[in-house]
């Protein structure tokens, strides 16, 4: 079993981004999903933990700002989809204002598996918000980290670099077609469940097929 804790990061420009700390209860191994800001309060929560991964759902500035600090303090492996690697070092693509470069240690693609504690993480490629957006699935625990692809009752914007509305709808169909229910932890706003979104989210009620 895993434990999920939310660390809400609020930037000066008002962005509120969910950073998640995930711990395997049996082994104590820990990971961080989308460290938004270089905050000492986040580092304090990771103190004395065995942090194995920094999982990035995509490459936008409000999800990667704390990567270098967490990496420096914990030595964790930075993971991102190969299509979003370019965004880490290019503020014109990630829309950040800090020129500090961020580098990935591991590039993943659809179906990649990452060992974690006594379980494994499955990478689901869900482009549309960005080219390399992903969801991270913990199938044993029925938990999903959906980044900015799927939110409670809505979906991510598609008007920024690498975004595409049709591709996003295809990705949402891909998520909706997963077997069973999941607890969904998005990049912003409150958590939800996949069954709830299948029923009430207007972007997921109608399956969108590639023609």
C-alpha positions in Angstrom: 0.0 0.0 0.0 1.0 3.6 -0.6 0.3 6.8 1.3 -0.3 10.0 -0.6 0.1 13.4 0.9 -0.5 16.7 -0.8 1.7 19.7 -0.6 0.0 22.8 -2.0 2.5 25.2 -3.6 1.3 28.8 -4.2 3.5 30.9 -6.4 3.7 34.7 -6.2 1.7 34.9 -9.5 -1.2 33.0 -7.9 -0.7 29.5 -9.4 -1.7 26.8 -7.0 -0.1 23.5 -7.9 -0.4 20.2 -6.1 2.8 18.5 -5.2 2.4 15.0 -4.0 4.6 12.9 -1.6 4.0 9.2 -2.1 5.4 6.6 0.3 5.3 2.8 0.2 4.1 1.9 3.6 6.0 -1.4 3.6 9.4 -0.3 2.5 9.4 3.4 3.3 10.5 4.3 -0.2 9.2 7.7 -1.2 8.7 9.8 -4.4 7.6 13.3 -5.2 5.2 14.1 -8.0 5.6 17.6 -9.6 7.6 19.6 -7.1 6.3 23.0 -8.1 8.5 25.4 -6.0 11.9 25.3 -4.3 10.4 25.4 -0.9 12.1 24.5 2.3 8.8 23.4 3.7 8.7 20.7 1.1 12.2 19.6 1.9 11.4 19.4 5.6 8.6 17.0 4.8 11.1 14.8 2.9 13.6 14.9 5.7 15.0 11.4 6.6 13.0 9.8 3.8 14.4 7.6 1.1 13.3 9.6 -1.9 13.8 7.5 -5.1 12.0 9.5 -7.8 10.9 12.9 -8.8 8.0 12.2 -11.2 7.1 15.0 -13.6 3.7 14.8 -15.3 4.7 17.4 -17.8 7.2 20.2 -18.4 5.4 23.4 -17.5 7.1 25.8 -15.1 4.5 25.5 -12.3 5.3 21.7 -12.0 9.1 21.7 -12.2 10.3 24.8 -10.2 11.3 22.7 -7.2 13.0 19.9 -9.1 16.6 21.1 -8.6 16.2 21.7 -4.9 14.6 18.3 -4.3 17.3 16.6 -6.4 20.1 18.4 -4.5 18.7 17.5 -1.1 17.6 13.9 -1.8 19.5 12.6 -4.9 16.3 11.4 -6.4 16.0 10.3 -10.1 14.2 12.9 -12.2 11.6 11.3 -14.6 9.7 12.8 -17.5 8.3 11.6 -20.8 10.8 11.9 -23.7 8.5 14.4 -25.6 8.6 16.9 -22.8 12.3 16.8 -22.0 12.9 19.8 -24.2 10.7 21.9 -22.0 12.9 21.5 -18.9 15.7 23.8 -20.3 13.7 26.2 -22.4 11.7 28.9 -20.6 10.0 29.8 -23.9 8.4 26.4 -24.0 7.7 25.9 -20.3 6.6 29.5 -19.8 8.9 30.0 -16.8 11.0 33.1 -15.9 13.9 31.3 -14.3 16.7 30.4 -16.7 18.0 27.7 -14.4 18.3 24.4 -16.4 16.6 21.3 -15.2 17.8 17.9 -16.4 16.0 14.5 -16.5 17.7 11.3 -15.5 15.2 8.9 -16.9 13.0 9.4 -20.0 9.9 7.3 -20.2 7.2 6.6 -22.8 3.8 5.0 -22.9 3.8 1.7 -21.0 7.1 2.3 -19.2 7.3 0.7 -15.8 9.2 2.0 -12.8 9.8 -0.2 -9.7 8.8 1.4 -6.5 8.7 -0.2 -3.1 6.8 -3.4 -3.3 4.8 -2.2 -6.4 5.4 -0.6 -9.8 4.4 2.5 -11.5 2.9 2.4 -15.0 3.4 5.4 -17.3 0.3 6.3 -19.4 1.1 8.8 -22.2 -1.7 11.4 -22.3 -0.6 14.2 -24.7 -2.8 17.2 -25.4 -1.9 19.7 -22.7 1.7 19.1 -23.7 3.3 16.7 -26.2 4.7 14.6 -23.4 2.1 14.8 -20.7 1.6 11.6 -18.7 -0.5 10.0 -16.0 1.3 7.8 -13.4 -0.7 4.7 -12.5 -0.3 2.7 -9.3 -2.6 -0.2 -10.3 -2.2 -2.1 -7.1 -3.6 0.8 -5.1 -5.9 2.1 -7.9 -4.3 5.5 -7.7 -3.6 7.9 -10.6 -1.6 11.1 -10.8 -3.2 12.9 -13.8 -1.1 16.1 -14.0 -2.9 18.7 -16.1 -4.6 16.3 -18.4 -7.7 15.5 -16.2 -9.1 17.7 -13.5 -12.3 17.4 -11.4 -15.1 18.1 -13.9 -12.8 19.5 -16.5 -9.5 19.1 -18.4 -6.3 20.9 -19.1 -5.9 23.8 -21.5 -4.5 23.1 -25.0 -3.5 26.6 -26.2 0.1 26.5 -25.0 3.3 25.1 -26.6 2.7 21.4 -27.6 -1.0 21.6 -26.8 -3.6 20.1 -29.1 -7.4 19.9 -28.4 -8.1 16.8 -30.5 -5.1 14.9 -29.0 -6.3 15.9 -25.5 -9.7 14.4 -26.2 -8.1 11.2 -27.4 -6.1 11.1 -24.2 -9.2 11.6 -22.1 -10.8 8.7 -23.9 -7.8 6.6 -23.2 -8.1 7.4 -19.5 -11.8 6.7 -19.5 -11.3 3.3 -21.1 -9.0 2.1 -18.3 -10.5 -0.8 -16.4 -12.1 -0.1 -13.0 -12.0 2.9 -10.8 -9.1 5.0 -9.7 -8.5 7.7 -7.1 -7.4 10.6 -9.2 -4.8 13.2 -8.0 -4.6 16.1 -10.5 -2.0 18.8 -10.9 -4.4 21.5 -9.6 -7.6 21.6 -7.5 -9.2 18.8 -5.6 -8.8 15.0 -6.0 -11.6 13.0 -7.6 -12.3 9.5 -8.9 -12.3 8.2 -12.4 -15.8 6.8 -12.0 -17.1 10.3 -11.0 -15.4 11.9 -14.0 -16.7 9.2 -16.4 -20.2 10.2 -15.3 -20.0 13.9 -14.8 -17.0 15.3 -16.7 -18.3 16.6 -20.1 -15.0 15.9 -21.7 -15.2 12.2 -20.8 -18.8 11.4 -21.2 -18.5 11.0 -24.9 -15.8 8.7 -26.1 -13.6 10.4 -28.8 -12.2 8.1 -31.4 -9.4 8.7 -33.9 -10.7 8.6 -37.5 
